[in-house]
Amino acid sequence: MTKILIRTYFFYIRSNRDTVGNLTDENGTLRDQMRQTEKDTLDVISFLKKQDLDKDAEVKSCYHLKIRQTIFRIKIDRTSKSRIKRSSSRTS
């Protein structure tokens, strides 16, 4: 009876040791996957931030271009109006 208990005890210990080894391996795998996921997440965030900055720069560039075009149109309108005034005052 004692031999059976001892064998059962050693089998239990061996089984637990195998289980702990498997859990340790799985834990390492999960840790590596988590690190890769964190790295991928940071890469995606960096990419999206860069895209956002590029879009902001593009919007600012378009905005400044629109302002320059508006200023140019105003100058042309003023020039045209002053020419019209001068020509109308000469004919009068």
C-alpha positions in Angstrom: 0.0 0.0 0.0 2.8 2.4 0.9 4.6 1.7 -2.4 1.4 2.5 -4.3 1.1 5.8 -2.5 4.7 6.7 -3.1 4.4 5.9 -6.8 1.2 7.9 -7.0 2.9 10.8 -5.2 5.9 10.7 -7.6 3.6 10.5 -10.6 1.7 13.5 -9.3 5.0 15.4 -8.8 6.2 14.5 -12.3 2.8 15.5 -13.8 2.9 18.8 -12.0 6.5 19.4 -13.1 5.4 18.8 -16.7 2.4 21.1 -16.3 4.6 23.9 -14.8 7.0 23.5 -17.7 4.2 23.8 -20.3 2.8 26.8 -18.5 6.2 28.4 -18.4 6.6 27.9 -22.1 3.1 29.2 -22.9 3.8 32.2 -20.6 6.9 33.0 -22.6 5.0 32.7 -25.9 2.3 35.0 -24.6 4.8 37.5 -23.3 6.5 37.6 -26.7 3.2 38.0 -28.5 2.3 40.9 -26.1 5.6 42.6 -26.8 5.0 42.3 -30.6 1.5 43.6 -30.2 2.7 46.6 -28.2 5.4 47.3 -30.8 2.8 47.0 -33.7 0.4 49.3 -31.8 3.2 51.9 -31.4 4.1 51.6 -35.0 0.4 52.2 -36.1 0.1 55.2 -33.7 3.3 56.7 -35.1 2.1 56.2 -38.6 -1.3 57.8 -37.9 0.3 60.7 -36.1 2.6 61.3 -39.1 -0.4 61.1 -41.5 -2.2 63.6 -39.3 0.7 66.0 -39.3 1.0 65.7 -43.1 -2.7 66.4 -43.5 -2.4 69.4 -41.2 0.5 70.7 -43.3 -1.5 70.2 -46.4 -4.5 72.1 -45.0 -2.3 74.9 -43.9 -0.7 75.1 -47.3 -4.0 75.2 -49.0 -5.3 77.8 -46.5 -2.2 80.0 -47.2 -2.7 79.6 -50.9 -6.3 80.6 -50.7 -5.3 83.7 -48.7 -2.7 84.6 -51.3 -5.3 84.1 -54.1 -7.8 86.3 -52.3 -5.2 89.0 -51.7 -4.3 88.9 -55.4 -7.9 89.2 -56.4 -8.5 92.1 -54.1 -5.4 93.9 -55.6 -6.7 93.2 -59.1 -10.2 94.5 -58.1 -8.7 97.7 -56.6 -6.5 98.2 -59.7 -9.5 97.7 -62.0 -11.7 100.1 -60.0 -9.0 102.8 -59.9 -8.5 102.4 -63.7 -12.3 102.7 -64.2 -12.4 105.8 -62.0 -9.5 107.4 -63.9 -11.0 106.7 -67.2 -14.4 107.9 -66.2 -13.0 111.1 -64.8 -11.0 111.8 -68.0 -14.1 111.4 -70.2 -16.2 113.7 -68.0 
